[in-house]
Amino acid sequence: MMSRYRLYRISQLERLTRIPKRTIQFYVDTGLLHPPVKTGKTMAYYDDAHYQKLMFIKSVKKKGQPLIAIRQMITTREAEGGSFGHRLQESFVMDEKERTRLRQPRKSTGKATRERILREGSRMFREKGYKNTRVSDITSYLNIGKGSFYSYFSNKEELFLECVPLIFEEFFSKGWEKIRQEKNPYLRLILRTEVAMPVLKEFTTILHLSREAMKEKDPNLKKLGENIYRSVCRPIEVDIEKGITEGIFRNVNAKLYCAFLLGVMESADNLVAMNPELSFDSLKNGVIDILSNSLKKELHK
């Protein structure tokens, strides 16, 4: 028979509720949500009751209620005849039309929209900067509703973090080639400084947002922030470790020195904001001077 009810894949529920898949599965495993209806070995569908329960859980959690209290609220509401929307029976059989509706084309369309948002977001962040780019700018240009945007990204910060690899490629594509060709670890650090200086504001924004993401409760956003910060730090740490091995640098803690160097870069950005007359050349020379005097071994004999 024809299905008259809305069905969801777990990825669709994740987009609509902005609750990670892992959390939804945890709620099912612990009995907070009823099991989805399985139509095959690897295919499971969620019903409207799942969606409404997730939205209820989300709203109550914001008020500080623990899961054990939320479970009791749901149990009491259902025992008293309250509804969370239509709930499919285990005997539900999906008809072919409903099966076709949930197949790949919808997923492909969603993926294409997400990619368009990423591309346009990256372009606007590059051209206008993070602060001056608004979600409404992106949605207006793409002629999509804000609801479509928030189906894929929780906020502008999350979009920016996912755009970072594309932005890095645009900002630093020429500079990275020079760095790859240079074998001397000290000169590689100098080149990294020279590459970052022209886009110092955007570079420090990336660092700031990645740190904020690492403090988020959402495991996906937290991991994204960690990966971005690691992708910035690790190449610097490798250069420092190589310089120590080759006897060019003092025996310093590479991770700690990398954090110090990034702090210097962020302070340089603050200096520019307070002193617009400062040139990138003077900043670059100042950072290089700090590198030379604090890191090079020959200056500390």
MARMI-382376 format. One record per residue (C-alpha): x, y, z; residue number from 0; chain; residue in three letters. Coordinates in nm, 4 decimals. Layout:
N
{{X; Y; Z}; NUM; "A"; "ALA"}
...
end
This chain:
301
{{0.0000; 0.0000; 0.0000}; 0; "A"; "MET"}
{{0.1038; 0.3626; -0.0381}; 1; "A"; "MET"}
{{0.2904; 0.5167; 0.2528}; 2; "A"; "SER"}
{{0.1237; 0.8348; 0.3746}; 3; "A"; "ARG"}
{{0.3898; 0.9105; 0.6310}; 4; "A"; "TYR"}
{{0.7218; 1.0904; 0.6152}; 5; "A"; "ARG"}
{{1.0233; 0.8627; 0.6495}; 6; "A"; "LEU"}
{{1.3786; 0.9692; 0.7236}; 7; "A"; "TYR"}
{{1.7213; 0.8242; 0.6821}; 8; "A"; "ARG"}
{{1.9476; 0.8937; 0.9789}; 9; "A"; "ILE"}
{{2.1490; 1.1421; 0.7701}; 10; "A"; "SER"}
{{1.8281; 1.3375; 0.7018}; 11; "A"; "GLN"}
{{1.7407; 1.3413; 1.0713}; 12; "A"; "LEU"}
{{2.0907; 1.4677; 1.1476}; 13; "A"; "GLU"}
{{2.0492; 1.7602; 0.9051}; 14; "A"; "ARG"}
{{1.6981; 1.8500; 1.0191}; 15; "A"; "LEU"}
{{1.7582; 1.8295; 1.3952}; 16; "A"; "THR"}
{{2.1301; 1.9192; 1.3937}; 17; "A"; "ARG"}
{{2.1872; 1.6257; 1.6271}; 18; "A"; "ILE"}
{{2.4861; 1.4066; 1.5276}; 19; "A"; "PRO"}
{{2.4200; 1.0535; 1.3976}; 20; "A"; "LYS"}
{{2.6252; 0.9111; 1.6817}; 21; "A"; "ARG"}
{{2.3985; 1.0812; 1.9369}; 22; "A"; "THR"}
{{2.0805; 0.9621; 1.7618}; 23; "A"; "ILE"}
{{2.2123; 0.6046; 1.7648}; 24; "A"; "GLN"}
{{2.3023; 0.6426; 2.1334}; 25; "A"; "PHE"}
{{1.9441; 0.7492; 2.2098}; 26; "A"; "TYR"}
{{1.8181; 0.4369; 2.0287}; 27; "A"; "VAL"}
{{2.0677; 0.2069; 2.2046}; 28; "A"; "ASP"}
{{1.9705; 0.3403; 2.5476}; 29; "A"; "THR"}
{{1.5967; 0.3218; 2.4802}; 30; "A"; "GLY"}
{{1.5348; 0.6953; 2.4748}; 31; "A"; "LEU"}
{{1.4150; 0.6494; 2.1148}; 32; "A"; "LEU"}
{{1.2285; 0.3485; 1.9788}; 33; "A"; "HIS"}
{{1.4185; 0.1397; 1.7201}; 34; "A"; "PRO"}
{{1.3931; 0.2430; 1.3534}; 35; "A"; "PRO"}
{{1.2105; 0.0225; 1.1047}; 36; "A"; "VAL"}
{{1.4522; -0.1933; 0.9074}; 37; "A"; "LYS"}
{{1.3715; -0.2747; 0.5457}; 38; "A"; "THR"}
{{1.6897; -0.4663; 0.4770}; 39; "A"; "GLY"}
{{2.0194; -0.5720; 0.6303}; 40; "A"; "LYS"}
{{2.1680; -0.2219; 0.6074}; 41; "A"; "THR"}
{{1.8645; 0.0012; 0.5527}; 42; "A"; "MET"}
{{1.6743; 0.1549; 0.8432}; 43; "A"; "ALA"}
{{1.4166; 0.4337; 0.8401}; 44; "A"; "TYR"}
{{1.3016; 0.6694; 1.1091}; 45; "A"; "TYR"}
{{0.9475; 0.7997; 1.1444}; 46; "A"; "ASP"}
{{0.7861; 1.1263; 1.2451}; 47; "A"; "ASP"}
{{0.7819; 1.0201; 1.6110}; 48; "A"; "ALA"}
{{1.1620; 0.9941; 1.6023}; 49; "A"; "HIS"}
{{1.1868; 1.3444; 1.4615}; 50; "A"; "TYR"}
{{0.9482; 1.4986; 1.7145}; 51; "A"; "GLN"}
{{1.1106; 1.3163; 2.0066}; 52; "A"; "LYS"}
{{1.4544; 1.4398; 1.9000}; 53; "A"; "LEU"}
{{1.3299; 1.7983; 1.8839}; 54; "A"; "MET"}
{{1.1680; 1.7540; 2.2276}; 55; "A"; "PHE"}
{{1.4905; 1.6115; 2.3742}; 56; "A"; "ILE"}
{{1.6917; 1.8960; 2.2223}; 57; "A"; "LYS"}
{{1.4641; 2.1673; 2.3636}; 58; "A"; "SER"}
{{1.4511; 2.0146; 2.7124}; 59; "A"; "VAL"}
{{1.8273; 1.9564; 2.7248}; 60; "A"; "LYS"}
{{1.8777; 2.3292; 2.6619}; 61; "A"; "LYS"}
{{1.6917; 2.3896; 2.9871}; 62; "A"; "LYS"}
{{1.9450; 2.1762; 3.1727}; 63; "A"; "GLY"}
{{1.7399; 1.8593; 3.2182}; 64; "A"; "GLN"}
{{1.9458; 1.5344; 3.2364}; 65; "A"; "PRO"}
{{1.8645; 1.2416; 3.0075}; 66; "A"; "LEU"}
{{1.7204; 1.0354; 3.2933}; 67; "A"; "ILE"}
{{1.4629; 1.3091; 3.3586}; 68; "A"; "ALA"}
{{1.3890; 1.3459; 2.9877}; 69; "A"; "ILE"}
{{1.3303; 0.9705; 2.9603}; 70; "A"; "ARG"}
{{1.0723; 0.9946; 3.2403}; 71; "A"; "GLN"}
{{0.9004; 1.2882; 3.0669}; 72; "A"; "MET"}
{{0.8700; 1.0889; 2.7431}; 73; "A"; "ILE"}
{{0.7465; 0.7772; 2.9244}; 74; "A"; "THR"}
{{0.4861; 0.9750; 3.1202}; 75; "A"; "THR"}
{{0.3634; 1.1597; 2.8117}; 76; "A"; "ARG"}
{{0.3209; 0.8380; 2.6141}; 77; "A"; "GLU"}
{{0.1565; 0.6561; 2.9081}; 78; "A"; "ALA"}
{{-0.0992; 0.9344; 2.9326}; 79; "A"; "GLU"}
{{-0.1822; 0.9035; 2.5651}; 80; "A"; "GLY"}
{{0.0308; 1.1944; 2.4452}; 81; "A"; "GLY"}
{{0.1677; 1.1696; 2.0943}; 82; "A"; "SER"}
{{0.5072; 1.2489; 1.9437}; 83; "A"; "PHE"}
{{0.3754; 1.2009; 1.5918}; 84; "A"; "GLY"}
{{0.3078; 0.8937; 1.3826}; 85; "A"; "HIS"}
{{0.5038; 0.5830; 1.4785}; 86; "A"; "ARG"}
{{0.5490; 0.3048; 1.2237}; 87; "A"; "LEU"}
{{0.4802; -0.0538; 1.3178}; 88; "A"; "GLN"}
{{0.7424; -0.3257; 1.2880}; 89; "A"; "GLU"}
{{0.5224; -0.4873; 1.0222}; 90; "A"; "SER"}
{{0.5430; -0.1801; 0.8000}; 91; "A"; "PHE"}
{{0.6184; -0.2654; 0.4368}; 92; "A"; "VAL"}
{{0.7526; 0.0127; 0.2173}; 93; "A"; "MET"}
{{0.5945; 0.0345; -0.1245}; 94; "A"; "ASP"}
{{0.8044; 0.0863; -0.4366}; 95; "A"; "GLU"}
{{0.7080; 0.4517; -0.4811}; 96; "A"; "LYS"}
{{0.8260; 0.5383; -0.1304}; 97; "A"; "GLU"}
{{1.1430; 0.3352; -0.1824}; 98; "A"; "ARG"}
{{1.2151; 0.5259; -0.5045}; 99; "A"; "THR"}
{{1.1595; 0.8613; -0.3326}; 100; "A"; "ARG"}
{{1.4277; 0.7827; -0.0766}; 101; "A"; "LEU"}
{{1.6900; 0.6644; -0.3255}; 102; "A"; "ARG"}
{{2.0033; 0.8360; -0.4534}; 103; "A"; "GLN"}
{{1.8666; 1.1368; -0.6482}; 104; "A"; "PRO"}
{{1.7574; 1.3156; -0.3286}; 105; "A"; "ARG"}
{{2.0973; 1.2462; -0.1746}; 106; "A"; "LYS"}
{{2.2779; 1.3708; -0.4845}; 107; "A"; "SER"}
{{2.0736; 1.6902; -0.4887}; 108; "A"; "THR"}
{{2.1520; 1.7496; -0.1230}; 109; "A"; "GLY"}
{{2.5203; 1.6884; -0.1815}; 110; "A"; "LYS"}
{{2.5229; 1.9290; -0.4771}; 111; "A"; "ALA"}
{{2.3571; 2.2042; -0.2695}; 112; "A"; "THR"}
{{2.6087; 2.1544; 0.0090}; 113; "A"; "ARG"}
{{2.8985; 2.1791; -0.2358}; 114; "A"; "GLU"}
{{2.7538; 2.5007; -0.3823}; 115; "A"; "ARG"}
{{2.7331; 2.6531; -0.0339}; 116; "A"; "ILE"}
{{3.0936; 2.5522; 0.0347}; 117; "A"; "LEU"}
{{3.2232; 2.6972; -0.2922}; 118; "A"; "ARG"}
{{3.0344; 3.0257; -0.2589}; 119; "A"; "GLU"}
{{3.1165; 3.0556; 0.1100}; 120; "A"; "GLY"}
{{3.4867; 3.0079; 0.0355}; 121; "A"; "SER"}
{{3.4759; 3.2732; -0.2353}; 122; "A"; "ARG"}
{{3.3022; 3.5278; -0.0122}; 123; "A"; "MET"}
{{3.5296; 3.4587; 0.2842}; 124; "A"; "PHE"}
{{3.8329; 3.5149; 0.0596}; 125; "A"; "ARG"}
{{3.6981; 3.8329; -0.0975}; 126; "A"; "GLU"}
{{3.5087; 3.9937; 0.1924}; 127; "A"; "LYS"}
{{3.6698; 3.8363; 0.4963}; 128; "A"; "GLY"}
{{3.5010; 3.6343; 0.7693}; 129; "A"; "TYR"}
{{3.3424; 3.9231; 0.9599}; 130; "A"; "LYS"}
{{3.1848; 4.0886; 0.6544}; 131; "A"; "ASN"}
{{3.0376; 3.7695; 0.5102}; 132; "A"; "THR"}
{{2.6808; 3.6944; 0.6223}; 133; "A"; "ARG"}
{{2.4760; 3.3791; 0.5817}; 134; "A"; "VAL"}
{{2.2134; 3.5880; 0.4018}; 135; "A"; "SER"}
{{2.4786; 3.6982; 0.1476}; 136; "A"; "ASP"}
{{2.5467; 3.3366; 0.0594}; 137; "A"; "ILE"}
{{2.1827; 3.2253; 0.0463}; 138; "A"; "THR"}
{{2.0794; 3.5280; -0.1604}; 139; "A"; "SER"}
{{2.3539; 3.4704; -0.4158}; 140; "A"; "TYR"}
{{2.2664; 3.1002; -0.4462}; 141; "A"; "LEU"}
{{1.8912; 3.1740; -0.4435}; 142; "A"; "ASN"}
{{1.8211; 2.9263; -0.1642}; 143; "A"; "ILE"}
{{1.6378; 2.9712; 0.1655}; 144; "A"; "GLY"}
{{1.8143; 3.0033; 0.4979}; 145; "A"; "LYS"}
{{1.6485; 2.6760; 0.5973}; 146; "A"; "GLY"}
{{1.8471; 2.5011; 0.3257}; 147; "A"; "SER"}
{{2.1691; 2.6512; 0.4602}; 148; "A"; "PHE"}
{{2.0958; 2.5414; 0.8173}; 149; "A"; "TYR"}
{{2.0137; 2.1896; 0.6975}; 150; "A"; "SER"}
{{2.3851; 2.1473; 0.6257}; 151; "A"; "TYR"}
{{2.5654; 2.3893; 0.8598}; 152; "A"; "PHE"}
{{2.4818; 2.4901; 1.2162}; 153; "A"; "SER"}
{{2.6135; 2.8441; 1.1711}; 154; "A"; "ASN"}
{{2.8609; 3.0633; 0.9831}; 155; "A"; "LYS"}
{{3.1476; 2.9416; 1.2028}; 156; "A"; "GLU"}
{{3.0938; 2.5785; 1.1040}; 157; "A"; "GLU"}
{{3.0783; 2.6713; 0.7348}; 158; "A"; "LEU"}
{{3.3994; 2.8715; 0.7650}; 159; "A"; "PHE"}
{{3.5807; 2.5802; 0.9282}; 160; "A"; "LEU"}
{{3.4758; 2.3457; 0.6487}; 161; "A"; "GLU"}
{{3.5838; 2.6062; 0.3916}; 162; "A"; "CYS"}
{{3.9317; 2.6303; 0.5439}; 163; "A"; "VAL"}
{{4.0994; 2.3706; 0.3147}; 164; "A"; "PRO"}
{{3.9645; 2.5542; 0.0076}; 165; "A"; "LEU"}
{{4.0698; 2.8902; 0.1505}; 166; "A"; "ILE"}
{{4.4176; 2.7587; 0.2345}; 167; "A"; "PHE"}
{{4.4559; 2.6338; -0.1199}; 168; "A"; "GLU"}
{{4.3564; 2.9723; -0.2622}; 169; "A"; "GLU"}
{{4.5669; 3.1797; -0.0228}; 170; "A"; "PHE"}
{{4.8794; 2.9705; -0.0119}; 171; "A"; "PHE"}
{{4.8952; 2.7664; -0.3354}; 172; "A"; "SER"}
{{5.2009; 2.9507; -0.4712}; 173; "A"; "LYS"}
{{5.3697; 2.9754; -0.1343}; 174; "A"; "GLY"}
{{5.3335; 2.6053; -0.0568}; 175; "A"; "TRP"}
{{5.5253; 2.5125; -0.3708}; 176; "A"; "GLU"}
{{5.8224; 2.7245; -0.2591}; 177; "A"; "LYS"}
{{5.8085; 2.5688; 0.0868}; 178; "A"; "ILE"}
{{5.8034; 2.2172; -0.0572}; 179; "A"; "ARG"}
{{6.1121; 2.2890; -0.2653}; 180; "A"; "GLN"}
{{6.3101; 2.4390; 0.0243}; 181; "A"; "GLU"}
{{6.5075; 2.1811; 0.2261}; 182; "A"; "LYS"}
{{6.6537; 2.4047; 0.4976}; 183; "A"; "ASN"}
{{6.4117; 2.3935; 0.7957}; 184; "A"; "PRO"}
{{6.4950; 2.7481; 0.9071}; 185; "A"; "TYR"}
{{6.4300; 2.8919; 0.5603}; 186; "A"; "LEU"}
{{6.1077; 2.6889; 0.5454}; 187; "A"; "ARG"}
{{5.9872; 2.8625; 0.8621}; 188; "A"; "LEU"}
{{6.0785; 3.1998; 0.7096}; 189; "A"; "ILE"}
{{5.8776; 3.1137; 0.3974}; 190; "A"; "LEU"}
{{5.5797; 3.0099; 0.6102}; 191; "A"; "ARG"}
{{5.5916; 3.3510; 0.7783}; 192; "A"; "THR"}
{{5.6101; 3.5305; 0.4421}; 193; "A"; "GLU"}
{{5.3159; 3.3312; 0.3044}; 194; "A"; "VAL"}
{{5.0945; 3.4009; 0.6070}; 195; "A"; "ALA"}
{{5.1657; 3.7743; 0.6425}; 196; "A"; "MET"}
{{4.9563; 3.9047; 0.3473}; 197; "A"; "PRO"}
{{4.6518; 3.7141; 0.4785}; 198; "A"; "VAL"}
{{4.7324; 3.7524; 0.8472}; 199; "A"; "LEU"}
{{4.3799; 3.8508; 0.9519}; 200; "A"; "LYS"}
{{4.2191; 3.5500; 0.7818}; 201; "A"; "GLU"}
{{4.4954; 3.3210; 0.9107}; 202; "A"; "PHE"}
{{4.4419; 3.4264; 1.2727}; 203; "A"; "THR"}
{{4.0636; 3.3980; 1.2285}; 204; "A"; "THR"}
{{4.1124; 3.0364; 1.1228}; 205; "A"; "ILE"}
{{4.3220; 2.9711; 1.4341}; 206; "A"; "LEU"}
{{4.0666; 3.1398; 1.6602}; 207; "A"; "HIS"}
{{3.7683; 2.9510; 1.5173}; 208; "A"; "LEU"}
{{3.9465; 2.6164; 1.5226}; 209; "A"; "SER"}
{{4.0166; 2.6657; 1.8950}; 210; "A"; "ARG"}
{{3.6531; 2.7563; 1.9557}; 211; "A"; "GLU"}
{{3.5429; 2.4442; 1.7668}; 212; "A"; "ALA"}
{{3.7678; 2.2260; 1.9847}; 213; "A"; "MET"}
{{3.5666; 2.3405; 2.2883}; 214; "A"; "LYS"}
{{3.2313; 2.2466; 2.1326}; 215; "A"; "GLU"}
{{3.0274; 1.9543; 2.2667}; 216; "A"; "LYS"}
{{2.9366; 1.8436; 1.9137}; 217; "A"; "ASP"}
{{3.1975; 1.5697; 1.8419}; 218; "A"; "PRO"}
{{3.1956; 1.6378; 1.4670}; 219; "A"; "ASN"}
{{3.2659; 2.0098; 1.5082}; 220; "A"; "LEU"}
{{3.5220; 1.9392; 1.7799}; 221; "A"; "LYS"}
{{3.7065; 1.6951; 1.5566}; 222; "A"; "LYS"}
{{3.6954; 1.9402; 1.2656}; 223; "A"; "LEU"}
{{3.8556; 2.2098; 1.4815}; 224; "A"; "GLY"}
{{4.1253; 1.9680; 1.6006}; 225; "A"; "GLU"}
{{4.2067; 1.8599; 1.2457}; 226; "A"; "ASN"}
{{4.2387; 2.2183; 1.1221}; 227; "A"; "ILE"}
{{4.4578; 2.3262; 1.4125}; 228; "A"; "TYR"}
{{4.6730; 2.0156; 1.3705}; 229; "A"; "ARG"}
{{4.7092; 2.0821; 0.9965}; 230; "A"; "SER"}
{{4.8524; 2.4268; 1.0804}; 231; "A"; "VAL"}
{{5.0758; 2.3135; 1.3670}; 232; "A"; "CYS"}
{{5.2181; 1.9846; 1.2492}; 233; "A"; "ARG"}
{{5.4210; 2.1143; 0.9476}; 234; "A"; "PRO"}
{{5.5784; 2.3816; 1.1721}; 235; "A"; "ILE"}
{{5.6599; 2.1221; 1.4375}; 236; "A"; "GLU"}
{{5.8193; 1.8950; 1.1741}; 237; "A"; "VAL"}
{{6.0428; 2.1809; 1.0531}; 238; "A"; "ASP"}
{{6.1514; 2.2553; 1.4095}; 239; "A"; "ILE"}
{{6.2203; 1.8872; 1.4841}; 240; "A"; "GLU"}
{{6.4226; 1.8547; 1.1636}; 241; "A"; "LYS"}
{{6.6202; 2.1701; 1.2497}; 242; "A"; "GLY"}
{{6.7033; 2.0271; 1.5925}; 243; "A"; "ILE"}
{{6.8172; 1.6979; 1.4378}; 244; "A"; "THR"}
{{7.0395; 1.8815; 1.1881}; 245; "A"; "GLU"}
{{7.1925; 2.0968; 1.4615}; 246; "A"; "GLY"}
{{7.0466; 2.4254; 1.3267}; 247; "A"; "ILE"}
{{6.8037; 2.4857; 1.6136}; 248; "A"; "PHE"}
{{6.8368; 2.4659; 1.9870}; 249; "A"; "ARG"}
{{6.6840; 2.1639; 2.1591}; 250; "A"; "ASN"}
{{6.3395; 2.3130; 2.2232}; 251; "A"; "VAL"}
{{5.9971; 2.1555; 2.2694}; 252; "A"; "ASN"}
{{5.8595; 2.1670; 1.9118}; 253; "A"; "ALA"}
{{5.4925; 2.1712; 2.0144}; 254; "A"; "LYS"}
{{5.5455; 2.4457; 2.2708}; 255; "A"; "LEU"}
{{5.7552; 2.6559; 2.0323}; 256; "A"; "TYR"}
{{5.4923; 2.6186; 1.7588}; 257; "A"; "CYS"}
{{5.2266; 2.7484; 2.0007}; 258; "A"; "ALA"}
{{5.4593; 3.0388; 2.0850}; 259; "A"; "PHE"}
{{5.5130; 3.1205; 1.7160}; 260; "A"; "LEU"}
{{5.1396; 3.1173; 1.6415}; 261; "A"; "LEU"}
{{5.0898; 3.3460; 1.9400}; 262; "A"; "GLY"}
{{5.3429; 3.5861; 1.7895}; 263; "A"; "VAL"}
{{5.1507; 3.5850; 1.4608}; 264; "A"; "MET"}
{{4.8224; 3.6591; 1.6383}; 265; "A"; "GLU"}
{{4.9861; 3.9396; 1.8350}; 266; "A"; "SER"}
{{5.1152; 4.0823; 1.5068}; 267; "A"; "ALA"}
{{4.7564; 4.0879; 1.3782}; 268; "A"; "ASP"}
{{4.6503; 4.2815; 1.6885}; 269; "A"; "ASN"}
{{4.9350; 4.5275; 1.6324}; 270; "A"; "LEU"}
{{4.8136; 4.5950; 1.2785}; 271; "A"; "VAL"}
{{4.4624; 4.6609; 1.4079}; 272; "A"; "ALA"}
{{4.5935; 4.9144; 1.6612}; 273; "A"; "MET"}
{{4.8639; 5.0612; 1.4374}; 274; "A"; "ASN"}
{{4.7417; 5.0745; 1.0757}; 275; "A"; "PRO"}
{{5.0632; 5.2498; 0.9689}; 276; "A"; "GLU"}
{{5.2633; 4.9309; 1.0301}; 277; "A"; "LEU"}
{{5.3669; 4.7581; 0.7079}; 278; "A"; "SER"}
{{5.3704; 4.3846; 0.6430}; 279; "A"; "PHE"}
{{5.7433; 4.4085; 0.5761}; 280; "A"; "ASP"}
{{5.8136; 4.5509; 0.9212}; 281; "A"; "SER"}
{{5.5968; 4.2828; 1.0820}; 282; "A"; "LEU"}
{{5.7584; 4.0089; 0.8789}; 283; "A"; "LYS"}
{{6.1081; 4.1294; 0.9698}; 284; "A"; "ASN"}
{{6.0105; 4.1476; 1.3340}; 285; "A"; "GLY"}
{{5.8808; 3.7894; 1.3389}; 286; "A"; "VAL"}
{{6.1914; 3.6656; 1.1539}; 287; "A"; "ILE"}
{{6.4092; 3.8446; 1.4090}; 288; "A"; "ASP"}
{{6.2253; 3.6671; 1.6911}; 289; "A"; "ILE"}
{{6.2730; 3.3343; 1.5122}; 290; "A"; "LEU"}
{{6.6442; 3.3907; 1.4652}; 291; "A"; "SER"}
{{6.7176; 3.5083; 1.8177}; 292; "A"; "ASN"}
{{6.5102; 3.2493; 2.0005}; 293; "A"; "SER"}
{{6.5584; 2.9399; 1.7868}; 294; "A"; "LEU"}
{{6.8877; 2.9353; 1.5947}; 295; "A"; "LYS"}
{{7.1583; 2.7423; 1.7771}; 296; "A"; "LYS"}
{{7.4549; 2.9473; 1.6536}; 297; "A"; "GLU"}
{{7.3261; 3.2573; 1.8324}; 298; "A"; "LEU"}
{{7.3272; 3.0799; 2.1715}; 299; "A"; "HIS"}
{{7.6785; 2.9357; 2.1758}; 300; "A"; "LYS"}
end
